[in-house]
């Protein structure tokens, strides 16, 4: 007998895949903290090579490129963070660095939208970052390009422009922890599976946005992520 629901279940968030009619159903969203030395510095920290670390966003925070997102409530300092997103495509638990690439389905351009004032207030009190990071419409993403169609990561530029003014401009080779290193490390703590996304951190140049701003993030070889900031919610 089918279990009846008290109210309709939320639909599974879906991400488009470049050159593919079928969508990628999203399960979880992991995010890496301070994964570019220059961004760590602008936030007042030295980067360390001890181990990567993470926070998460709910899967229903996902917004697909092309949308307008509301300026979110309870913030006066809403920031963009342009990031490379890893899309997991095979189960991965305790995978070695050498085996980690086999678990990667593809890559995408993403924006880790952040209520910076709330994040910093939480950080200063040693509280969780949820109010600053894990809120509605905070994970913006473009179509996933399969890894098989992506050249080896490294020299690609990662850039973000606000209203055509370039704010972030770095290379994927500037990542402190590479995509395989992140997948291998994260798989020690979670049974990663298809549908898991990993936002890999942002380069220097983060900053505030205002209603009406248009953000465009690019990584060479991937579909660009574009989002418009709407009126306050
Ligand atoms: Mn980030």
Boltz pocket constraint, residues with backbone or C-beta under 6 A from the ligand:
constraints:
  - pocket:
      binder: B
      contacts: [[A, 31], [A, 32], [A, 81], [A, 83], [A, 112], [A, 199], [A, 201], [A, 202]]
      max_distance: 6.0
